[in-house]
Amino acid sequence: MEGNGGVSIYNGNYSEYRISLDNGKDNPAPKKTVIEEDKNNTVPKKLSFKEQKELDEIEETVAEKENEIEDLTKLLNAIDATDYVRIQEASEGIAKLNKELESIMERWVELSDKTN
């Protein structure tokens, strides 16, 4: 039983409970810090001309990369199962394009976050 009318469960015997209470008095609970928000950060930022142009070009680039991946996937499905070299080349090409697409999408997210 706590002094303020609350009940808390403690695993252990009474001696261990008293020790934990004594240790708690020596080490007071950490104070909560209040983070003040900078009022200047509330103003939405605009994209520069170059960033806006890059954002517009990214949309076209994403479509191109997705088409290339789709074409390579069709090629991969059409390759004879015994032609391991071509299968590996197509798979590596798809993996490379997926990595490029991922980095492009990360940049797109950065730029679109700036506009919001």
N, CA, C and O atoms as a GROMACS GRO file, in nm:
protein
  464
    1MET      N    1   0.083  -0.118   0.000
    1MET     CA    2   0.000   0.000   0.000
    1MET      C    3   0.088   0.124   0.000
    1MET      O    4   0.184   0.135   0.077
    2GLU      N    5   0.055   0.214  -0.084
    2GLU     CA    6   0.127   0.339  -0.092
    2GLU      C    7   0.058   0.441  -0.002
    2GLU      O    8  -0.058   0.424   0.032
    3GLY      N    9   0.129   0.544   0.035
    3GLY     CA   10   0.074   0.646   0.124
    3GLY      C   11  -0.036   0.730   0.062
    3GLY      O   12  -0.116   0.790   0.133
    4ASN      N   13  -0.041   0.734  -0.070
    4ASN     CA   14  -0.139   0.820  -0.136
    4ASN      C   15  -0.266   0.744  -0.173
    4ASN      O   16  -0.346   0.792  -0.254
    5GLY      N   17  -0.287   0.627  -0.115
    5GLY     CA   18  -0.407   0.550  -0.140
    5GLY      C   19  -0.394   0.453  -0.255
    5GLY      O   20  -0.489   0.382  -0.286
    6GLY      N   21  -0.281   0.447  -0.318
    6GLY     CA   22  -0.260   0.356  -0.429
    6GLY      C   23  -0.200   0.224  -0.381
    6GLY      O   24  -0.141   0.217  -0.273
    7VAL      N   25  -0.215   0.123  -0.462
    7VAL     CA   26  -0.159  -0.009  -0.433
    7VAL      C   27  -0.069  -0.047  -0.548
    7VAL      O   28  -0.108  -0.037  -0.665
    8SER      N   29   0.052  -0.090  -0.517
    8SER     CA   30   0.143  -0.136  -0.622
    8SER      C   31   0.196  -0.273  -0.584
    8SER      O   32   0.213  -0.304  -0.466
    9ILE      N   33   0.220  -0.354  -0.683
    9ILE     CA   34   0.270  -0.489  -0.662
    9ILE      C   35   0.421  -0.487  -0.672
    9ILE      O   36   0.478  -0.427  -0.764
   10TYR      N   37   0.485  -0.552  -0.576
   10TYR     CA   38   0.630  -0.560  -0.576
   10TYR      C   39   0.670  -0.706  -0.566
   10TYR      O   40   0.625  -0.776  -0.475
   11ASN      N   41   0.752  -0.753  -0.658
   11ASN     CA   42   0.800  -0.891  -0.654
   11ASN      C   43   0.924  -0.897  -0.566
   11ASN      O   44   1.026  -0.836  -0.598
   12GLY      N   45   0.915  -0.970  -0.459
   12GLY     CA   46   1.025  -0.983  -0.366
   12GLY      C   47   0.974  -0.974  -0.223
   12GLY      O   48   0.854  -0.960  -0.200
   13ASN      N   49   1.066  -0.984  -0.129
   13ASN     CA   50   1.022  -0.977   0.011
   13ASN      C   51   1.027  -0.832   0.061
   13ASN      O   52   1.065  -0.741  -0.012
   14TYR      N   53   0.987  -0.815   0.186
   14TYR     CA   54   0.977  -0.681   0.243
   14TYR      C   55   1.112  -0.611   0.252
   14TYR      O   56   1.120  -0.490   0.232
   15SER      N   57   1.219  -0.687   0.282
   15SER     CA   58   1.353  -0.628   0.292
   15SER      C   59   1.397  -0.569   0.158
   15SER      O   60   1.452  -0.459   0.152
   16GLU      N   61   1.372  -0.644   0.052
   16GLU     CA   62   1.408  -0.594  -0.081
   16GLU      C   63   1.324  -0.471  -0.116
   16GLU      O   64   1.374  -0.378  -0.180
   17TYR      N   65   1.199  -0.470  -0.075
   17TYR     CA   66   1.112  -0.356  -0.100
   17TYR      C   67   1.164  -0.231  -0.030
   17TYR      O   68   1.167  -0.124  -0.089
   18ARG      N   69   1.206  -0.246   0.097
   18ARG     CA   70   1.260  -0.132   0.173
   18ARG      C   71   1.389  -0.081   0.109
   18ARG      O   72   1.412   0.040   0.101
   19ILE      N   73   1.474  -0.175   0.064
   19ILE     CA   74   1.599  -0.134  -0.001
   19ILE      C   75   1.569  -0.054  -0.127
   19ILE      O   76   1.633   0.048  -0.153
   20SER      N   77   1.471  -0.100  -0.205
   20SER     CA   78   1.438  -0.027  -0.328
   20SER      C   79   1.380   0.111  -0.296
   20SER      O   80   1.404   0.206  -0.371
   21LEU      N   81   1.305   0.123  -0.185
   21LEU     CA   82   1.254   0.254  -0.145
   21LEU      C   83   1.368   0.346  -0.103
   21LEU      O   84   1.369   0.463  -0.138
   22ASP      N   85   1.465   0.291  -0.027
   22ASP     CA   86   1.579   0.371   0.017
   22ASP      C   87   1.662   0.416  -0.102
   22ASP      O   88   1.709   0.530  -0.106
   23ASN      N   89   1.682   0.327  -0.201
   23ASN     CA   90   1.757   0.363  -0.321
   23ASN      C   91   1.682   0.468  -0.401
   23ASN      O   92   1.743   0.554  -0.466
   24GLY      N   93   1.553   0.462  -0.397
   24GLY     CA   94   1.472   0.561  -0.470
   24GLY      C   95   1.485   0.699  -0.410
   24GLY      O   96   1.477   0.799  -0.482
   25LYS      N   97   1.505   0.707  -0.277
   25LYS     CA   98   1.523   0.837  -0.213
   25LYS      C   99   1.656   0.898  -0.248
   25LYS      O  100   1.668   1.020  -0.261
   26ASP      N  101   1.759   0.813  -0.263
   26ASP     CA  102   1.892   0.863  -0.300
   26ASP      C  103   1.897   0.910  -0.444
   26ASP      O  104   1.966   1.006  -0.476
   27ASN      N  105   1.824   0.842  -0.530
   27ASN     CA  106   1.822   0.876  -0.672
   27ASN      C  107   1.682   0.926  -0.707
   27ASN      O  108   1.596   0.847  -0.745
   28PRO      N  109   1.659   1.055  -0.696
   28PRO     CA  110   1.525   1.106  -0.727
   28PRO      C  111   1.492   1.081  -0.874
   28PRO      O  112   1.581   1.066  -0.958
   29ALA      N  113   1.365   1.078  -0.903
   29ALA     CA  114   1.319   1.054  -1.039
   29ALA      C  115   1.372   1.164  -1.130
   29ALA      O  116   1.378   1.280  -1.092
   30PRO      N  117   1.411   1.126  -1.251
   30PRO     CA  118   1.463   1.227  -1.343
   30PRO      C  119   1.356   1.328  -1.378
   30PRO      O  120   1.239   1.293  -1.398
   31LYS      N  121   1.397   1.452  -1.386
   31LYS     CA  122   1.303   1.558  -1.418
   31LYS      C  123   1.272   1.555  -1.567
   31LYS      O  124   1.359   1.528  -1.650
   32LYS      N  125   1.149   1.583  -1.598
   32LYS     CA  126   1.109   1.590  -1.737
   32LYS      C  127   1.150   1.725  -1.792
   32LYS      O  128   1.127   1.829  -1.730
   33THR      N  129   1.211   1.722  -1.908
   33THR     CA  130   1.252   1.847  -1.970
   33THR      C  131   1.149   1.887  -2.075
   33THR      O  132   1.096   1.803  -2.148
   34VAL      N  133   1.122   2.011  -2.079
   34VAL     CA  134   1.027   2.064  -2.176
   34VAL      C  135   1.107   2.122  -2.291
   34VAL      O  136   1.195   2.206  -2.273
   35ILE      N  137   1.075   2.075  -2.408
   35ILE     CA  138   1.143   2.123  -2.528
   35ILE      C  139   1.059   2.234  -2.588
   35ILE      O  140   0.942   2.216  -2.621
   36GLU      N  141   1.121   2.347  -2.601
   36GLU     CA  142   1.050   2.460  -2.659
   36GLU      C  143   1.068   2.456  -2.810
   36GLU      O  144   1.179   2.441  -2.861
   37GLU      N  145   0.957   2.469  -2.879
   37GLU     CA  146   0.962   2.468  -3.024
   37GLU      C  147   1.002   2.605  -3.074
   37GLU      O  148   0.959   2.708  -3.022
   38ASP      N  149   1.085   2.604  -3.176
   38ASP     CA  150   1.127   2.729  -3.237
   38ASP      C  151   1.012   2.780  -3.324
   38ASP      O  152   0.965   2.708  -3.413
   39LYS      N  153   0.969   2.900  -3.299
   39LYS     CA  154   0.855   2.955  -3.372
   39LYS      C  155   0.888   2.979  -3.519
   39LYS      O  156   0.798   2.988  -3.602
   40ASN      N  157   1.015   2.989  -3.551
   40ASN     CA  158   1.054   3.010  -3.690
   40ASN      C  159   1.035   2.886  -3.774
   40ASN      O  160   1.023   2.896  -3.896
   41ASN      N  161   1.033   2.768  -3.713
   41ASN     CA  162   1.018   2.644  -3.787
   41ASN      C  163   0.875   2.616  -3.829
   41ASN      O  164   0.851   2.523  -3.906
   42THR      N  165   0.780   2.693  -3.783
   42THR     CA  166   0.641   2.669  -3.817
   42THR      C  167   0.608   2.719  -3.958
   42THR      O  168   0.505   2.681  -4.014
   43VAL      N  169   0.692   2.803  -4.014
   43VAL     CA  170   0.669   2.855  -4.148
   43VAL      C  171   0.712   2.748  -4.249
   43VAL      O  172   0.828   2.706  -4.246
   44PRO      N  173   0.621   2.705  -4.338
   44PRO     CA  174   0.660   2.603  -4.435
   44PRO      C  175   0.766   2.657  -4.531
   44PRO      O  176   0.761   2.772  -4.574
   45LYS      N  177   0.859   2.572  -4.563
   45LYS     CA  178   0.967   2.612  -4.654
   45LYS      C  179   0.924   2.587  -4.798
   45LYS      O  180   0.849   2.494  -4.828
   46LYS      N  181   0.973   2.672  -4.885
   46LYS     CA  182   0.948   2.655  -5.026
   46LYS      C  183   1.068   2.590  -5.090
   46LYS      O  184   1.181   2.602  -5.041
   47LEU      N  185   1.044   2.522  -5.198
   47LEU     CA  186   1.152   2.460  -5.273
   47LEU      C  187   1.220   2.566  -5.360
   47LEU      O  188   1.155   2.657  -5.411
   48SER      N  189   1.348   2.550  -5.375
   48SER     CA  190   1.419   2.638  -5.467
   48SER      C  191   1.382   2.598  -5.610
   48SER      O  192   1.317   2.495  -5.631
   49PHE      N  193   1.421   2.678  -5.705
   49PHE     CA  194   1.390   2.649  -5.844
   49PHE      C  195   1.450   2.516  -5.887
   49PHE      O  196   1.384   2.436  -5.954
   50LYS      N  197   1.575   2.492  -5.847
   50LYS     CA  198   1.642   2.366  -5.884
   50LYS      C  199   1.573   2.247  -5.818
   50LYS      O  200   1.558   2.142  -5.881
   51GLU      N  201   1.532   2.262  -5.693
   51GLU     CA  202   1.466   2.152  -5.624
   51GLU      C  203   1.329   2.124  -5.686
   51GLU      O  204   1.290   2.008  -5.699
   52GLN      N  205   1.258   2.228  -5.724
   52GLN     CA  206   1.128   2.208  -5.788
   52GLN      C  207   1.144   2.138  -5.923
   52GLN      O  208   1.066   2.050  -5.958
   53LYS      N  209   1.246   2.178  -5.997
   53LYS     CA  210   1.273   2.114  -6.126
   53LYS      C  211   1.311   1.968  -6.106
   53LYS      O  212   1.266   1.880  -6.180
   54GLU      N  213   1.394   1.942  -6.003
   54GLU     CA  214   1.434   1.804  -5.972
   54GLU      C  215   1.312   1.720  -5.934
   54GLU      O  216   1.301   1.604  -5.973
   55LEU      N  217   1.221   1.778  -5.857
   55LEU     CA  218   1.101   1.707  -5.815
   55LEU      C  219   1.016   1.671  -5.937
   55LEU      O  220   0.961   1.561  -5.944
   56ASP      N  221   1.004   1.763  -6.031
   56ASP     CA  222   0.928   1.736  -6.153
   56ASP      C  223   0.994   1.626  -6.236
   56ASP      O  224   0.925   1.542  -6.293
   57GLU      N  225   1.128   1.628  -6.244
   57GLU     CA  226   1.200   1.528  -6.322
   57GLU      C  227   1.196   1.391  -6.255
   57GLU      O  228   1.199   1.288  -6.323
   58ILE      N  229   1.190   1.388  -6.124
   58ILE     CA  230   1.187   1.261  -6.052
   58ILE      C  231   1.064   1.180  -6.091
   58ILE      O  232   1.072   1.058  -6.106
   59GLU      N  233   0.953   1.246  -6.107
   59GLU     CA  234   0.831   1.174  -6.143
   59GLU      C  235   0.846   1.104  -6.278
   59GLU      O  236   0.800   0.991  -6.294
   60GLU      N  237   0.911   1.170  -6.373
   60GLU     CA  238   0.935   1.108  -6.502
   60GLU      C  239   1.035   0.994  -6.490
   60GLU      O  240   1.018   0.889  -6.551
   61THR      N  241   1.139   1.015  -6.410
   61THR     CA  242   1.243   0.914  -6.392
   61THR      C  243   1.186   0.788  -6.326
   61THR      O  244   1.223   0.677  -6.362
   62VAL      N  245   1.099   0.806  -6.230
   62VAL     CA  246   1.038   0.692  -6.161
   62VAL      C  247   0.959   0.608  -6.261
   62VAL      O  248   0.967   0.486  -6.259
   63ALA      N  249   0.884   0.673  -6.346
   63ALA     CA  250   0.805   0.601  -6.446
   63ALA      C  251   0.896   0.524  -6.541
   63ALA      O  252   0.867   0.409  -6.576
   64GLU      N  253   1.007   0.586  -6.582
   64GLU     CA  254   1.102   0.519  -6.671
   64GLU      C  255   1.164   0.397  -6.604
   64GLU      O  256   1.173   0.290  -6.664
   65LYS      N  257   1.207   0.412  -6.478
   65LYS     CA  258   1.269   0.300  -6.407
   65LYS      C  259   1.171   0.186  -6.387
   65LYS      O  260   1.207   0.069  -6.400
   66GLU      N  261   1.046   0.220  -6.354
   66GLU     CA  262   0.946   0.116  -6.336
   66GLU      C  263   0.920   0.040  -6.466
   66GLU      O  264   0.901  -0.081  -6.465
   67ASN      N  265   0.921   0.111  -6.579
   67ASN     CA  266   0.904   0.045  -6.710
   67ASN      C  267   1.023  -0.045  -6.741
   67ASN      O  268   1.005  -0.155  -6.792
   68GLU      N  269   1.144   0.001  -6.709
   68GLU     CA  270   1.263  -0.081  -6.732
   68GLU      C  271   1.259  -0.208  -6.647
   68GLU      O  272   1.294  -0.316  -6.694
   69ILE      N  273   1.216  -0.194  -6.523
   69ILE     CA  274   1.206  -0.311  -6.435
   69ILE      C  275   1.102  -0.409  -6.489
   69ILE      O  276   1.122  -0.530  -6.488
   70GLU      N  277   0.991  -0.355  -6.536
   70GLU     CA  278   0.885  -0.440  -6.592
   70GLU      C  279   0.935  -0.514  -6.716
   70GLU      O  280   0.907  -0.632  -6.734
   71ASP      N  281   1.010  -0.443  -6.802
   71ASP     CA  282   1.064  -0.507  -6.922
   71ASP      C  283   1.164  -0.617  -6.887
   71ASP      O  284   1.160  -0.726  -6.945
   72LEU      N  285   1.252  -0.590  -6.791
   72LEU     CA  286   1.349  -0.692  -6.750
   72LEU      C  287   1.280  -0.811  -6.685
   72LEU      O  288   1.325  -0.925  -6.700
   73THR      N  289   1.173  -0.786  -6.612
   73THR     CA  290   1.099  -0.896  -6.550
   73THR      C  291   1.034  -0.984  -6.656
   73THR      O  292   1.034  -1.106  -6.644
   74LYS      N  293   0.979  -0.922  -6.759
   74LYS     CA  294   0.921  -0.999  -6.870
   74LYS      C  295   1.030  -1.080  -6.939
   74LYS      O  296   1.009  -1.196  -6.975
   75LEU      N  297   1.147  -1.018  -6.959
   75LEU     CA  298   1.259  -1.088  -7.021
   75LEU      C  299   1.302  -1.206  -6.934
   75LEU      O  300   1.330  -1.315  -6.985
   76LEU      N  301   1.308  -1.184  -6.805
   76LEU     CA  302   1.349  -1.289  -6.712
   76LEU      C  303   1.252  -1.406  -6.717
   76LEU      O  304   1.294  -1.522  -6.711
   77ASN      N  305   1.124  -1.377  -6.727
   77ASN     CA  306   1.024  -1.484  -6.733
   77ASN      C  307   1.030  -1.559  -6.866
   77ASN      O  308   0.990  -1.676  -6.872
   78ALA      N  309   1.078  -1.494  -6.971
   78ALA     CA  310   1.084  -1.557  -7.103
   78ALA      C  311   1.213  -1.636  -7.125
   78ALA      O  312   1.221  -1.714  -7.219
   79ILE      N  313   1.312  -1.617  -7.041
   79ILE     CA  314   1.440  -1.685  -7.059
   79ILE      C  315   1.424  -1.833  -7.027
   79ILE      O  316   1.352  -1.872  -6.936
   80ASP      N  317   1.495  -1.915  -7.108
   80ASP     CA  318   1.496  -2.060  -7.086
   80ASP      C  319   1.557  -2.088  -6.949
   80ASP      O  320   1.657  -2.026  -6.911
   81ALA      N  321   1.499  -2.180  -6.876
   81ALA     CA  322   1.541  -2.210  -6.739
   81ALA      C  323   1.684  -2.265  -6.731
   81ALA      O  324   1.744  -2.263  -6.624
   82THR      N  325   1.738  -2.313  -6.842
   82THR     CA  326   1.875  -2.368  -6.840
   82THR      C  327   1.981  -2.263  -6.872
   82THR      O  328   2.100  -2.291  -6.860
   83ASP      N  329   1.939  -2.144  -6.912
   83ASP     CA  330   2.034  -2.038  -6.946
   83ASP      C  331   2.061  -1.954  -6.822
   83ASP      O  332   2.007  -1.845  -6.804
   84TYR      N  333   2.147  -2.008  -6.735
   84TYR     CA  334   2.174  -1.945  -6.606
   84TYR      C  335   2.243  -1.810  -6.619
   84TYR      O  336   2.221  -1.722  -6.536
   85VAL      N  337   2.324  -1.792  -6.719
   85VAL     CA  338   2.398  -1.667  -6.736
   85VAL      C  339   2.301  -1.553  -6.763
   85VAL      O  340   2.309  -1.447  -6.700
   86ARG      N  341   2.209  -1.573  -6.857
   86ARG     CA  342   2.112  -1.468  -6.889
   86ARG      C  343   2.017  -1.442  -6.771
   86ARG      O  344   1.977  -1.328  -6.747
   87ILE      N  345   1.982  -1.548  -6.699
   87ILE     CA  346   1.896  -1.531  -6.583
   87ILE      C  347   1.966  -1.445  -6.478
   87ILE      O  348   1.905  -1.355  -6.419
   88GLN      N  349   2.094  -1.473  -6.455
   88GLN     CA  350   2.170  -1.396  -6.357
   88GLN      C  351   2.185  -1.251  -6.401
   88GLN      O  352   2.171  -1.160  -6.319
   89GLU      N  353   2.213  -1.228  -6.529
   89GLU     CA  354   2.228  -1.092  -6.579
   89GLU      C  355   2.097  -1.014  -6.563
   89GLU      O  356   2.097  -0.898  -6.520
   90ALA      N  357   1.986  -1.077  -6.597
   90ALA     CA  358   1.856  -1.010  -6.585
   90ALA      C  359   1.824  -0.982  -6.438
   90ALA      O  360   1.774  -0.874  -6.405
   91SER      N  361   1.853  -1.078  -6.351
   91SER     CA  362   1.827  -1.059  -6.208
   91SER      C  363   1.912  -0.946  -6.150
   91SER      O  364   1.863  -0.865  -6.071
   92GLU      N  365   2.039  -0.941  -6.190
   92GLU     CA  366   2.127  -0.833  -6.142
   92GLU      C  367   2.079  -0.698  -6.194
   92GLU      O  368   2.084  -0.598  -6.122
   93GLY      N  369   2.032  -0.695  -6.318
   93GLY     CA  370   1.979  -0.571  -6.374
   93GLY      C  371   1.856  -0.523  -6.299
   93GLY      O  372   1.841  -0.404  -6.272
   94ILE      N  373   1.768  -0.616  -6.264
   94ILE     CA  374   1.648  -0.581  -6.188
   94ILE      C  375   1.687  -0.529  -6.050
   94ILE      O  376   1.632  -0.430  -6.003
   95ALA      N  377   1.783  -0.596  -5.984
   95ALA     CA  378   1.827  -0.553  -5.851
   95ALA      C  379   1.888  -0.414  -5.857
   95ALA      O  380   1.864  -0.331  -5.769
   96LYS      N  381   1.969  -0.389  -5.961
   96LYS     CA  382   2.032  -0.257  -5.977
   96LYS      C  383   1.927  -0.148  -5.997
   96LYS      O  384   1.935  -0.041  -5.937
   97LEU      N  385   1.829  -0.176  -6.082
   97LEU     CA  386   1.724  -0.078  -6.108
   97LEU      C  387   1.638  -0.054  -5.982
   97LEU      O  388   1.595   0.058  -5.957
   98ASN      N  389   1.614  -0.160  -5.906
   98ASN     CA  390   1.538  -0.143  -5.781
   98ASN      C  391   1.612  -0.054  -5.682
   98ASN      O  392   1.550   0.027  -5.614
   99LYS      N  393   1.745  -0.069  -5.673
   99LYS     CA  394   1.824   0.016  -5.584
   99LYS      C  395   1.820   0.161  -5.630
   99LYS      O  396   1.806   0.253  -5.549
  100GLU      N  397   1.832   0.182  -5.761
  100GLU     CA  398   1.826   0.317  -5.816
  100GLU      C  399   1.689   0.379  -5.788
  100GLU      O  400   1.678   0.496  -5.749
  101LEU      N  401   1.584   0.299  -5.809
  101LEU     CA  402   1.448   0.348  -5.786
  101LEU      C  403   1.428   0.382  -5.639
  101LEU      O  404   1.361   0.480  -5.606
  102GLU      N  405   1.485   0.301  -5.551
  102GLU     CA  406   1.472   0.328  -5.407
  102GLU      C  407   1.540   0.460  -5.369
  102GLU      O  408   1.484   0.538  -5.293
  103SER      N  409   1.660   0.485  -5.423
  103SER     CA  410   1.728   0.611  -5.390
  103SER      C  411   1.654   0.731  -5.449
  103SER      O  412   1.650   0.837  -5.388
  104ILE      N  413   1.596   0.713  -5.567
  104ILE     CA  414   1.518   0.821  -5.627
  104ILE      C  415   1.395   0.850  -5.544
  104ILE      O  416   1.358   0.966  -5.524
  105MET      N  417   1.330   0.745  -5.494
  105MET     CA  418   1.211   0.763  -5.413
  105MET      C  419   1.244   0.830  -5.279
  105MET      O  420   1.164   0.909  -5.228
  106GLU      N  421   1.360   0.799  -5.222
  106GLU     CA  422   1.402   0.865  -5.098
  106GLU      C  423   1.420   1.014  -5.121
  106GLU      O  424   1.379   1.095  -5.037
  107ARG      N  425   1.480   1.051  -5.233
  107ARG     CA  426   1.498   1.193  -5.264
  107ARG      C  427   1.363   1.260  -5.287
  107ARG      O  428   1.342   1.374  -5.246
  108TRP      N  429   1.271   1.188  -5.353
  108TRP     CA  430   1.138   1.242  -5.377
  108TRP      C  431   1.068   1.271  -5.244
  108TRP      O  432   1.003   1.374  -5.229
  109VAL      N  433   1.082   1.179  -5.147
  109VAL     CA  434   1.021   1.199  -5.016
  109VAL      C  435   1.081   1.322  -4.947
  109VAL      O  436   1.009   1.401  -4.886
  110GLU      N  437   1.214   1.338  -4.956
  110GLU     CA  438   1.279   1.455  -4.895
  110GLU      C  439   1.223   1.584  -4.954
  110GLU      O  440   1.188   1.676  -4.881
  111LEU      N  441   1.214   1.588  -5.086
  111LEU     CA  442   1.166   1.710  -5.150
  111LEU      C  443   1.017   1.734  -5.122
  111LEU      O  444   0.976   1.848  -5.100
  112SER      N  445   0.939   1.630  -5.123
  112SER     CA  446   0.796   1.651  -5.097
  112SER      C  447   0.770   1.687  -4.952
  112SER      O  448   0.672   1.755  -4.923
  113ASP      N  449   0.855   1.642  -4.860
  113ASP     CA  450   0.842   1.684  -4.719
  113ASP      C  451   0.872   1.832  -4.702
  113ASP      O  452   0.815   1.897  -4.614
  114LYS      N  453   0.960   1.886  -4.784
  114LYS     CA  454   0.992   2.028  -4.776
  114LYS      C  455   0.872   2.114  -4.816
  114LYS      O  456   0.855   2.224  -4.764
  115THR      N  457   0.791   2.063  -4.906
  115THR     CA  458   0.676   2.142  -4.954
  115THR      C  459   0.564   2.141  -4.853
  115THR      O  460   0.479   2.230  -4.855
  116ASN      N  461   0.560   2.042  -4.764
  116ASN     CA  462   0.451   2.032  -4.666
  116ASN      C  463   0.485   2.096  -4.539
  116ASN      O  464   0.404   2.097  -4.446
   0.00000   0.00000   0.00000
